[in-house]
Amino acid sequence: MDNKYFEHVSNWWSELHYSSLQKRGLAIIAGLVVLGSAFLVMRGSSREVVTAAPPLQIDSVSQTLMVDVAGAVVNPGVYSLPLNSRVVEAIKAAGGLKKGADTSDINQARILKDGEQIYIYPTATGFSGSTSAPIRKNGPIMINRATAKDFESLDGIGPVLASRIVTYRKSNGPFTAIEDLLKVPGIGQSKFDQFKSKLRV
């Protein structure tokens, strides 16, 4: 097979209508092409194969929040909940409400904030056994536990503004400082200065 192939190439070469000089040049060019191709093949095969680096593992951002559930629940304490959990889920995590718990000032559909406290008031019971609103003792008003009636006892706060404070607290969560009352529409600095000494968180 090799002899026949060589003989065929020799016959083809002898039959070319070129001069000896042209045939020699053609042979040189063909040789250079073969050598160049071989060089490229060898170079390509000797290159180091670069593999793709494994993807970096990025620590996922914490997907939980911590809330303190206190008051009239079965198991008061600090609980870890998924982000965007609602107040009702925090109450369930604490074992649910105790009998007689008052949730009238709690917006159970509100989305929780990390680090906040959910306080569930027990319903006060009089001597006759009937339930009534808790009676505030003399002293500072706890703005995260006060009722609308409690706020009405402050100078310059009427029923409408007191109700607005409670509504704001339901929608936005517990106040973190007494100055947060300035965020409630209708309470300016001058009005706030009249009663701030009577407040505490």
N, C-alpha and C positions, 0 to 999 in steps of 0.2 A: 504494500500500500504506500509506504513512504517513497520507494524507488519510482513508482508510477507518478506520484505527486511531484517529485523532484524533476522527473523527465518532462512532465507537462509544463512546469514552470520554465525549464530550460528552453523548450520549443517556443513557448510564448515570448520569452526574452529575445531569442534569436530572430524571431519574425517581426519584432518592433522596427518600424521604419525610422529609426534614429541613428545618428552617427555614434561612434564609440564614445566620443566626449559627452554627448547628450545622455547616453545610457549610463555613463559613469556618474554624471551629476544626479540623474534620477535615482541611482542606487544609493548615493550619499544621502539624498533627501529622505528616501525611504528608511534608511538606517537611523537617521536622526529622529524621524517620527516614532520609530519603534523604541529607540532608547528613551525619548521623552515620555512616551506612554508608560514604559516600564518604571521610570523614575516617579511619575505621578502615582502609579499604583502602589509602589513601595512606600512612598511618603504617606499616602492616605492610610495604608494598613498599619503604619507605625505610629500614627497619632493616638494620643491617649484618649480613650473614650470617656467623655464627661457625662456623668449621670446627674440627673436633676436632684438638687438637694431636697431632702424631705421637708415638707412644710413646717414652719415654726409653730409650735404649740403655744397659743396665747391663752393665758389664764382668763377664763370668762369672768365678766363683771358679776359681782354678787347679785343674785336674783332674789334675795330675801330681805325682809325688814323685821325689826324688832319692835314690839309694842308691849306696854304694861297694861294689863286688864285688872282693874281693881273694883272694889265695892261689892254689890249684890250679885256675884257670880259664884258658881260652885267651886271653882279652883282658881282663885286670884293668883296672878303671877306674870312673868315676862315670857312672851311667846314669839317664836320665829314663824313668819308667814311669807308666802310668795308676794312679790311686788304686785301692786294694784289690787291687793286684797281689800275687802270692805269691812266696816265695823261689825257687821253681823257675823263675819267669819272669825273675827277675833273673839267675839262672845262665845261662839261654838267651841273654839280652841280652849277656852277657859271652862268648859263643861256646861255652858249654858247659863241661863238666868236662874237665880233663886226665886222661890215663891214670893210674890209681892214686890218684885223689883219694879222700879219706876223707870220706864224708858221714854217717857214723854218728852224729855229734852235731849234725846239722843237720835241722831240721824243714822240709822243702821245701814243705809245705802251708801254712805260717804266712803270714799277711797282713803285708806290709811296712809299716814306719813311715818317714816322711820323715826323711832324714838319717842313717839307720843304715848300718852296715857288715856285709856278709856275708863272712865269712872261711871259705874252704874249705881244710882242712888236707891237705897231701900225706901219703900213707902212707909212714912211714919204712921204709927197706929195710936190712936187716942185711948183713953181709959174705957170708952164704951165699945172698943173693938172696931170702930169704923176708921177708915183710912182718911188721912188728910195730908196736906202739903207739909213738908218739914218746916219747922219754925226755927228761924235763925236767932241764935243767941247774940247778945251784944258783943261787939268786937269787929275786927276787920272782915270784909267780905272776900270770900275766896272766889275769884272771878270764873274759875272753871267749874265751880259747883253751885254757884248762886242761881236762884230762880229769877224770873222777871220781877217778882214782888221784892226780892232782895235788892235788885238794882234800882227799883223805884224809891227805895229809902235814901238814895244818894241825892245830894243837892243838884238840882238842874236836870234830873232824869225823870221823865214822865213815863206813862204806860207804853206809848209808842216807841220811844227810844229804848226802853228796857227790853221790849219785845224784839227790837232790832238787834240788840246785843246778843240775845239768846239765839236768834236765827243765824247770825254771823258765826257764832261758835259752833252751831250744828253743821253748817256748810263747810267751814274751814278747819275745824278741829280745835283742840284746846289752845288757849292763849299760852305763849311761852314767857311773856312778861306783861306787867300791867299796862305798859305803853302800847301794847297791841290794841287796846281799846280805841286808840286814835285812828285805827283803820276802819272803825265802824262809822258809816255815814251819819253825820249829825253831831259827832263828838269832836270838837276842836280843842286846841291847846288850853284856851282859857277855861272852858268848861271842865276839861280833864283836871286842871290844877285845883278845882274846887273840891274834888273828892278823892284825888289819888292817894292821899294819906290814909284813907279808909280801906284801901284795896291790898290784896296780896294774891299771889298765884297759888 
